[in-house]
Amino acid sequence: MRSQFDSLTSTLIAQRQQVHEICRQFARSPSKGNLKRLKALFGSCGEQVVIESGFYCDYGDKIQIGDRVFININCTVLDAGNVTIGDDCLIGPNVQIMAVEHGVEPQARLLKHNYAKDVKIGANVWIAAGVIILPGVTIGDNSVIGAGSVVTKLVPDNSLFAGNPAQFIKSL
């Protein structure tokens, strides 16, 4: 399900500016203090979560991260919708998680509306380098997404998907 919202309200602009500044500080200096400030933005963040430099998000408060998650360098999360990352996930470098989209019809795009669509990544999932996860996608527990894939649809539990668009390869 997607919900429409206006990202150009003064409240959301101010929130994005504040969050972007914290992300920039962490990118410049991925110290424990800056990591703590970054994690404090999230709706929830589990124990033993490692986030490498270059992490970027828009709002932060719609992100829920489980325990023992590793997020490699240059991860982008556009979190207009809820983004849930389960326990024990591995997120490779240059991964993009998109929980927002715009209208497909030309006239709708002129209105500048945004549509939030939640993204859910189950437990013990490996998202390899350079993967793009599109709005509304759910990735099931114990699944693997191959490097460079574009995930456009549901990935069932215990599955290997790869390609553009990502396709089922085999059960795990």
Biotite code that builds the C-alpha atoms (Angstrom):
import biotite.structure as struc

atoms = struc.array([
    struc.Atom([0.000, 0.000, 0.000], chain_id="A", res_id=1, res_name="MET", atom_name="CA", element="C"),
    struc.Atom([1.258, 3.481, -0.766], chain_id="A", res_id=2, res_name="ARG", atom_name="CA", element="C"),
    struc.Atom([0.354, 6.727, 0.934], chain_id="A", res_id=3, res_name="SER", atom_name="CA", element="C"),
    struc.Atom([0.616, 10.154, -0.630], chain_id="A", res_id=4, res_name="GLN", atom_name="CA", element="C"),
    struc.Atom([2.489, 12.949, 1.123], chain_id="A", res_id=5, res_name="PHE", atom_name="CA", element="C"),
    struc.Atom([3.970, 16.366, 0.356], chain_id="A", res_id=6, res_name="ASP", atom_name="CA", element="C"),
    struc.Atom([7.744, 16.395, 0.907], chain_id="A", res_id=7, res_name="SER", atom_name="CA", element="C"),
    struc.Atom([7.834, 20.163, 0.373], chain_id="A", res_id=8, res_name="LEU", atom_name="CA", element="C"),
    struc.Atom([6.171, 21.156, 3.647], chain_id="A", res_id=9, res_name="THR", atom_name="CA", element="C"),
    struc.Atom([8.330, 23.319, 5.886], chain_id="A", res_id=10, res_name="SER", atom_name="CA", element="C"),
    struc.Atom([8.312, 20.623, 8.590], chain_id="A", res_id=11, res_name="THR", atom_name="CA", element="C"),
    struc.Atom([9.616, 17.862, 6.307], chain_id="A", res_id=12, res_name="LEU", atom_name="CA", element="C"),
    struc.Atom([12.163, 20.156, 4.653], chain_id="A", res_id=13, res_name="ILE", atom_name="CA", element="C"),
    struc.Atom([13.528, 21.122, 8.088], chain_id="A", res_id=14, res_name="ALA", atom_name="CA", element="C"),
    struc.Atom([13.639, 17.477, 9.205], chain_id="A", res_id=15, res_name="GLN", atom_name="CA", element="C"),
    struc.Atom([15.524, 16.431, 6.048], chain_id="A", res_id=16, res_name="ARG", atom_name="CA", element="C"),
    struc.Atom([18.017, 19.281, 6.468], chain_id="A", res_id=17, res_name="GLN", atom_name="CA", element="C"),
    struc.Atom([18.729, 18.249, 10.066], chain_id="A", res_id=18, res_name="GLN", atom_name="CA", element="C"),
    struc.Atom([19.064, 14.555, 9.167], chain_id="A", res_id=19, res_name="VAL", atom_name="CA", element="C"),
    struc.Atom([21.234, 15.302, 6.128], chain_id="A", res_id=20, res_name="HIS", atom_name="CA", element="C"),
    struc.Atom([23.608, 17.324, 8.302], chain_id="A", res_id=21, res_name="GLU", atom_name="CA", element="C"),
    struc.Atom([23.994, 14.422, 10.740], chain_id="A", res_id=22, res_name="ILE", atom_name="CA", element="C"),
    struc.Atom([24.642, 12.079, 7.792], chain_id="A", res_id=23, res_name="CYS", atom_name="CA", element="C"),
    struc.Atom([27.259, 14.510, 6.404], chain_id="A", res_id=24, res_name="ARG", atom_name="CA", element="C"),
    struc.Atom([28.985, 14.715, 9.802], chain_id="A", res_id=25, res_name="GLN", atom_name="CA", element="C"),
    struc.Atom([29.107, 10.923, 9.989], chain_id="A", res_id=26, res_name="PHE", atom_name="CA", element="C"),
    struc.Atom([30.464, 10.707, 6.413], chain_id="A", res_id=27, res_name="ALA", atom_name="CA", element="C"),
    struc.Atom([33.237, 13.211, 7.228], chain_id="A", res_id=28, res_name="ARG", atom_name="CA", element="C"),
    struc.Atom([34.086, 11.600, 10.555], chain_id="A", res_id=29, res_name="SER", atom_name="CA", element="C"),
    struc.Atom([32.604, 8.155, 11.278], chain_id="A", res_id=30, res_name="PRO", atom_name="CA", element="C"),
    struc.Atom([33.471, 8.441, 14.966], chain_id="A", res_id=31, res_name="SER", atom_name="CA", element="C"),
    struc.Atom([31.587, 6.685, 17.758], chain_id="A", res_id=32, res_name="LYS", atom_name="CA", element="C"),
    struc.Atom([29.935, 9.986, 18.687], chain_id="A", res_id=33, res_name="GLY", atom_name="CA", element="C"),
    struc.Atom([28.704, 10.665, 15.153], chain_id="A", res_id=34, res_name="ASN", atom_name="CA", element="C"),
    struc.Atom([27.552, 7.054, 14.824], chain_id="A", res_id=35, res_name="LEU", atom_name="CA", element="C"),
    struc.Atom([25.600, 7.445, 18.069], chain_id="A", res_id=36, res_name="LYS", atom_name="CA", element="C"),
    struc.Atom([23.933, 10.613, 16.703], chain_id="A", res_id=37, res_name="ARG", atom_name="CA", element="C"),
    struc.Atom([23.083, 8.782, 13.475], chain_id="A", res_id=38, res_name="LEU", atom_name="CA", element="C"),
    struc.Atom([21.575, 5.774, 15.282], chain_id="A", res_id=39, res_name="LYS", atom_name="CA", element="C"),
    struc.Atom([19.545, 8.117, 17.506], chain_id="A", res_id=40, res_name="ALA", atom_name="CA", element="C"),
    struc.Atom([17.669, 9.274, 14.390], chain_id="A", res_id=41, res_name="LEU", atom_name="CA", element="C"),
    struc.Atom([16.219, 5.806, 13.773], chain_id="A", res_id=42, res_name="PHE", atom_name="CA", element="C"),
    struc.Atom([12.840, 4.633, 14.978], chain_id="A", res_id=43, res_name="GLY", atom_name="CA", element="C"),
    struc.Atom([14.763, 1.744, 16.526], chain_id="A", res_id=44, res_name="SER", atom_name="CA", element="C"),
    struc.Atom([18.276, 0.368, 16.287], chain_id="A", res_id=45, res_name="CYS", atom_name="CA", element="C"),
    struc.Atom([19.318, -2.967, 17.752], chain_id="A", res_id=46, res_name="GLY", atom_name="CA", element="C"),
    struc.Atom([22.484, -4.086, 19.486], chain_id="A", res_id=47, res_name="GLU", atom_name="CA", element="C"),
    struc.Atom([25.836, -4.602, 17.754], chain_id="A", res_id=48, res_name="GLN", atom_name="CA", element="C"),
    struc.Atom([24.816, -2.665, 14.627], chain_id="A", res_id=49, res_name="VAL", atom_name="CA", element="C"),
    struc.Atom([27.750, -1.566, 12.455], chain_id="A", res_id=50, res_name="VAL", atom_name="CA", element="C"),
    struc.Atom([27.263, 1.252, 9.955], chain_id="A", res_id=51, res_name="ILE", atom_name="CA", element="C"),
    struc.Atom([30.185, 2.262, 7.752], chain_id="A", res_id=52, res_name="GLU", atom_name="CA", element="C"),
    struc.Atom([30.701, 5.825, 6.497], chain_id="A", res_id=53, res_name="SER", atom_name="CA", element="C"),
    struc.Atom([28.628, 7.243, 3.681], chain_id="A", res_id=54, res_name="GLY", atom_name="CA", element="C"),
    struc.Atom([25.246, 6.281, 5.162], chain_id="A", res_id=55, res_name="PHE", atom_name="CA", element="C"),
    struc.Atom([22.482, 8.581, 3.948], chain_id="A", res_id=56, res_name="TYR", atom_name="CA", element="C"),
    struc.Atom([18.785, 8.817, 4.782], chain_id="A", res_id=57, res_name="CYS", atom_name="CA", element="C"),
    struc.Atom([16.041, 11.432, 4.507], chain_id="A", res_id=58, res_name="ASP", atom_name="CA", element="C"),
    struc.Atom([14.116, 11.215, 7.777], chain_id="A", res_id=59, res_name="TYR", atom_name="CA", element="C"),
    struc.Atom([15.585, 8.456, 9.936], chain_id="A", res_id=60, res_name="GLY", atom_name="CA", element="C"),
    struc.Atom([12.588, 7.976, 12.216], chain_id="A", res_id=61, res_name="ASP", atom_name="CA", element="C"),
    struc.Atom([10.948, 5.477, 9.841], chain_id="A", res_id=62, res_name="LYS", atom_name="CA", element="C"),
    struc.Atom([13.962, 3.144, 9.900], chain_id="A", res_id=63, res_name="ILE", atom_name="CA", element="C"),
    struc.Atom([13.940, 0.105, 12.194], chain_id="A", res_id=64, res_name="GLN", atom_name="CA", element="C"),
    struc.Atom([17.149, -1.930, 12.352], chain_id="A", res_id=65, res_name="ILE", atom_name="CA", element="C"),
    struc.Atom([17.455, -5.270, 14.165], chain_id="A", res_id=66, res_name="GLY", atom_name="CA", element="C"),
    struc.Atom([20.389, -6.694, 16.089], chain_id="A", res_id=67, res_name="ASP", atom_name="CA", element="C"),
    struc.Atom([23.804, -7.545, 14.609], chain_id="A", res_id=68, res_name="ARG", atom_name="CA", element="C"),
    struc.Atom([23.197, -5.761, 11.294], chain_id="A", res_id=69, res_name="VAL", atom_name="CA", element="C"),
    struc.Atom([26.178, -4.720, 9.173], chain_id="A", res_id=70, res_name="PHE", atom_name="CA", element="C"),
    struc.Atom([25.685, -1.829, 6.719], chain_id="A", res_id=71, res_name="ILE", atom_name="CA", element="C"),
    struc.Atom([28.659, -1.287, 4.435], chain_id="A", res_id=72, res_name="ASN", atom_name="CA", element="C"),
    struc.Atom([29.840, 2.006, 2.868], chain_id="A", res_id=73, res_name="ILE", atom_name="CA", element="C"),
    struc.Atom([27.656, 4.392, 0.884], chain_id="A", res_id=74, res_name="ASN", atom_name="CA", element="C"),
    struc.Atom([24.229, 3.032, 1.775], chain_id="A", res_id=75, res_name="CYS", atom_name="CA", element="C"),
    struc.Atom([21.294, 5.250, 0.795], chain_id="A", res_id=76, res_name="THR", atom_name="CA", element="C"),
    struc.Atom([17.881, 4.817, 2.422], chain_id="A", res_id=77, res_name="VAL", atom_name="CA", element="C"),
    struc.Atom([15.076, 7.056, 1.156], chain_id="A", res_id=78, res_name="LEU", atom_name="CA", element="C"),
    struc.Atom([12.765, 6.461, 4.066], chain_id="A", res_id=79, res_name="ASP", atom_name="CA", element="C"),
    struc.Atom([9.514, 8.275, 3.359], chain_id="A", res_id=80, res_name="ALA", atom_name="CA", element="C"),
    struc.Atom([7.876, 4.926, 4.054], chain_id="A", res_id=81, res_name="GLY", atom_name="CA", element="C"),
    struc.Atom([8.894, 2.542, 6.812], chain_id="A", res_id=82, res_name="ASN", atom_name="CA", element="C"),
    struc.Atom([12.120, 0.625, 6.224], chain_id="A", res_id=83, res_name="VAL", atom_name="CA", element="C"),
    struc.Atom([12.586, -2.458, 8.382], chain_id="A", res_id=84, res_name="THR", atom_name="CA", element="C"),
    struc.Atom([15.853, -4.397, 8.413], chain_id="A", res_id=85, res_name="ILE", atom_name="CA", element="C"),
    struc.Atom([15.736, -7.654, 10.389], chain_id="A", res_id=86, res_name="GLY", atom_name="CA", element="C"),
    struc.Atom([18.339, -9.171, 12.692], chain_id="A", res_id=87, res_name="ASP", atom_name="CA", element="C"),
    struc.Atom([21.666, -10.421, 11.318], chain_id="A", res_id=88, res_name="ASP", atom_name="CA", element="C"),
    struc.Atom([21.412, -8.739, 7.905], chain_id="A", res_id=89, res_name="CYS", atom_name="CA", element="C"),
    struc.Atom([24.423, -7.907, 5.764], chain_id="A", res_id=90, res_name="LEU", atom_name="CA", element="C"),
    struc.Atom([24.015, -4.844, 3.541], chain_id="A", res_id=91, res_name="ILE", atom_name="CA", element="C"),
    struc.Atom([26.790, -4.516, 0.938], chain_id="A", res_id=92, res_name="GLY", atom_name="CA", element="C"),
    struc.Atom([28.443, -1.335, -0.319], chain_id="A", res_id=93, res_name="PRO", atom_name="CA", element="C"),
    struc.Atom([26.493, 1.126, -2.467], chain_id="A", res_id=94, res_name="ASN", atom_name="CA", element="C"),
    struc.Atom([23.083, -0.367, -1.683], chain_id="A", res_id=95, res_name="VAL", atom_name="CA", element="C"),
    struc.Atom([20.025, 1.829, -2.245], chain_id="A", res_id=96, res_name="GLN", atom_name="CA", element="C"),
    struc.Atom([16.756, 1.197, -0.405], chain_id="A", res_id=97, res_name="ILE", atom_name="CA", element="C"),
    struc.Atom([13.877, 3.274, -1.784], chain_id="A", res_id=98, res_name="MET", atom_name="CA", element="C"),
    struc.Atom([10.629, 3.634, 0.176], chain_id="A", res_id=99, res_name="ALA", atom_name="CA", element="C"),
    struc.Atom([9.345, 6.549, -1.898], chain_id="A", res_id=100, res_name="VAL", atom_name="CA", element="C"),
    struc.Atom([8.185, 7.049, -5.459], chain_id="A", res_id=101, res_name="GLU", atom_name="CA", element="C"),
    struc.Atom([6.556, 9.659, -7.687], chain_id="A", res_id=102, res_name="HIS", atom_name="CA", element="C"),
    struc.Atom([3.564, 9.532, -10.001], chain_id="A", res_id=103, res_name="GLY", atom_name="CA", element="C"),
    struc.Atom([4.015, 7.653, -13.269], chain_id="A", res_id=104, res_name="VAL", atom_name="CA", element="C"),
    struc.Atom([1.550, 9.779, -15.218], chain_id="A", res_id=105, res_name="GLU", atom_name="CA", element="C"),
    struc.Atom([3.052, 13.069, -16.503], chain_id="A", res_id=106, res_name="PRO", atom_name="CA", element="C"),
    struc.Atom([0.228, 15.215, -15.102], chain_id="A", res_id=107, res_name="GLN", atom_name="CA", element="C"),
    struc.Atom([0.522, 13.580, -11.680], chain_id="A", res_id=108, res_name="ALA", atom_name="CA", element="C"),
    struc.Atom([4.262, 14.329, -11.572], chain_id="A", res_id=109, res_name="ARG", atom_name="CA", element="C"),
    struc.Atom([3.563, 18.020, -12.164], chain_id="A", res_id=110, res_name="LEU", atom_name="CA", element="C"),
    struc.Atom([1.784, 18.062, -8.789], chain_id="A", res_id=111, res_name="LEU", atom_name="CA", element="C"),
    struc.Atom([5.092, 16.975, -7.131], chain_id="A", res_id=112, res_name="LYS", atom_name="CA", element="C"),
    struc.Atom([3.375, 14.448, -4.891], chain_id="A", res_id=113, res_name="HIS", atom_name="CA", element="C"),
    struc.Atom([5.387, 11.705, -3.296], chain_id="A", res_id=114, res_name="ASN", atom_name="CA", element="C"),
    struc.Atom([4.123, 8.255, -2.426], chain_id="A", res_id=115, res_name="TYR", atom_name="CA", element="C"),
    struc.Atom([5.530, 6.320, 0.516], chain_id="A", res_id=116, res_name="ALA", atom_name="CA", element="C"),
    struc.Atom([5.714, 2.526, 0.179], chain_id="A", res_id=117, res_name="LYS", atom_name="CA", element="C"),
    struc.Atom([7.214, 0.444, 2.975], chain_id="A", res_id=118, res_name="ASP", atom_name="CA", element="C"),
    struc.Atom([10.239, -1.808, 2.445], chain_id="A", res_id=119, res_name="VAL", atom_name="CA", element="C"),
    struc.Atom([10.777, -4.850, 4.660], chain_id="A", res_id=120, res_name="LYS", atom_name="CA", element="C"),
    struc.Atom([13.969, -6.876, 4.759], chain_id="A", res_id=121, res_name="ILE", atom_name="CA", element="C"),
    struc.Atom([13.667, -10.054, 6.828], chain_id="A", res_id=122, res_name="GLY", atom_name="CA", element="C"),
    struc.Atom([16.210, -11.625, 9.179], chain_id="A", res_id=123, res_name="ALA", atom_name="CA", element="C"),
    struc.Atom([19.557, -13.072, 8.067], chain_id="A", res_id=124, res_name="ASN", atom_name="CA", element="C"),
    struc.Atom([19.391, -11.516, 4.598], chain_id="A", res_id=125, res_name="VAL", atom_name="CA", element="C"),
    struc.Atom([22.462, -10.689, 2.516], chain_id="A", res_id=126, res_name="TRP", atom_name="CA", element="C"),
    struc.Atom([22.041, -7.763, 0.145], chain_id="A", res_id=127, res_name="ILE", atom_name="CA", element="C"),
    struc.Atom([25.189, -7.781, -2.032], chain_id="A", res_id=128, res_name="ALA", atom_name="CA", element="C"),
    struc.Atom([27.004, -4.743, -3.458], chain_id="A", res_id=129, res_name="ALA", atom_name="CA", element="C"),
    struc.Atom([25.193, -2.227, -5.633], chain_id="A", res_id=130, res_name="GLY", atom_name="CA", element="C"),
    struc.Atom([21.667, -3.581, -5.119], chain_id="A", res_id=131, res_name="VAL", atom_name="CA", element="C"),
    struc.Atom([18.678, -1.265, -5.568], chain_id="A", res_id=132, res_name="ILE", atom_name="CA", element="C"),
    struc.Atom([15.512, -2.154, -3.649], chain_id="A", res_id=133, res_name="ILE", atom_name="CA", element="C"),
    struc.Atom([12.424, -0.417, -5.022], chain_id="A", res_id=134, res_name="LEU", atom_name="CA", element="C"),
    struc.Atom([9.423, 0.886, -3.037], chain_id="A", res_id=135, res_name="PRO", atom_name="CA", element="C"),
    struc.Atom([6.999, -1.643, -1.606], chain_id="A", res_id=136, res_name="GLY", atom_name="CA", element="C"),
    struc.Atom([9.376, -4.622, -1.741], chain_id="A", res_id=137, res_name="VAL", atom_name="CA", element="C"),
    struc.Atom([9.562, -7.317, 0.925], chain_id="A", res_id=138, res_name="THR", atom_name="CA", element="C"),
    struc.Atom([12.583, -9.598, 1.088], chain_id="A", res_id=139, res_name="ILE", atom_name="CA", element="C"),
    struc.Atom([11.995, -12.782, 3.070], chain_id="A", res_id=140, res_name="GLY", atom_name="CA", element="C"),
    struc.Atom([14.143, -14.275, 5.814], chain_id="A", res_id=141, res_name="ASP", atom_name="CA", element="C"),
    struc.Atom([17.419, -16.017, 4.923], chain_id="A", res_id=142, res_name="ASN", atom_name="CA", element="C"),
    struc.Atom([17.415, -14.716, 1.351], chain_id="A", res_id=143, res_name="SER", atom_name="CA", element="C"),
    struc.Atom([20.293, -13.411, -0.774], chain_id="A", res_id=144, res_name="VAL", atom_name="CA", element="C"),
    struc.Atom([20.170, -10.670, -3.401], chain_id="A", res_id=145, res_name="ILE", atom_name="CA", element="C"),
    struc.Atom([23.036, -10.866, -5.929], chain_id="A", res_id=146, res_name="GLY", atom_name="CA", element="C"),
    struc.Atom([25.312, -7.899, -6.633], chain_id="A", res_id=147, res_name="ALA", atom_name="CA", element="C"),
    struc.Atom([23.952, -5.214, -8.941], chain_id="A", res_id=148, res_name="GLY", atom_name="CA", element="C"),
    struc.Atom([20.372, -6.487, -8.788], chain_id="A", res_id=149, res_name="SER", atom_name="CA", element="C"),
    struc.Atom([17.285, -4.293, -8.962], chain_id="A", res_id=150, res_name="VAL", atom_name="CA", element="C"),
    struc.Atom([14.612, -5.764, -6.696], chain_id="A", res_id=151, res_name="VAL", atom_name="CA", element="C"),
    struc.Atom([11.138, -4.913, -7.980], chain_id="A", res_id=152, res_name="THR", atom_name="CA", element="C"),
    struc.Atom([8.933, -7.535, -6.315], chain_id="A", res_id=153, res_name="LYS", atom_name="CA", element="C"),
    struc.Atom([8.509, -9.861, -3.349], chain_id="A", res_id=154, res_name="LEU", atom_name="CA", element="C"),
    struc.Atom([11.437, -12.160, -2.583], chain_id="A", res_id=155, res_name="VAL", atom_name="CA", element="C"),
    struc.Atom([10.211, -15.232, -0.660], chain_id="A", res_id=156, res_name="PRO", atom_name="CA", element="C"),
    struc.Atom([12.042, -16.648, 2.359], chain_id="A", res_id=157, res_name="ASP", atom_name="CA", element="C"),
    struc.Atom([15.144, -18.755, 1.634], chain_id="A", res_id=158, res_name="ASN", atom_name="CA", element="C"),
    struc.Atom([15.599, -17.527, -1.942], chain_id="A", res_id=159, res_name="SER", atom_name="CA", element="C"),
    struc.Atom([18.474, -16.359, -4.118], chain_id="A", res_id=160, res_name="LEU", atom_name="CA", element="C"),
    struc.Atom([17.464, -13.577, -6.514], chain_id="A", res_id=161, res_name="PHE", atom_name="CA", element="C"),
    struc.Atom([19.745, -11.740, -8.944], chain_id="A", res_id=162, res_name="ALA", atom_name="CA", element="C"),
    struc.Atom([19.623, -9.595, -12.067], chain_id="A", res_id=163, res_name="GLY", atom_name="CA", element="C"),
    struc.Atom([17.856, -6.540, -13.419], chain_id="A", res_id=164, res_name="ASN", atom_name="CA", element="C"),
    struc.Atom([15.080, -6.967, -12.645], chain_id="A", res_id=165, res_name="PRO", atom_name="CA", element="C"),
    struc.Atom([15.974, -9.456, -9.933], chain_id="A", res_id=166, res_name="ALA", atom_name="CA", element="C"),
    struc.Atom([14.710, -12.944, -10.754], chain_id="A", res_id=167, res_name="GLN", atom_name="CA", element="C"),
    struc.Atom([14.502, -16.167, -8.787], chain_id="A", res_id=168, res_name="PHE", atom_name="CA", element="C"),
    struc.Atom([17.694, -18.230, -9.148], chain_id="A", res_id=169, res_name="ILE", atom_name="CA", element="C"),
    struc.Atom([17.216, -21.002, -6.585], chain_id="A", res_id=170, res_name="LYS", atom_name="CA", element="C"),
    struc.Atom([15.928, -21.920, -3.148], chain_id="A", res_id=171, res_name="SER", atom_name="CA", element="C"),
    struc.Atom([18.421, -21.835, -0.290], chain_id="A", res_id=172, res_name="LEU", atom_name="CA", element="C"),
])
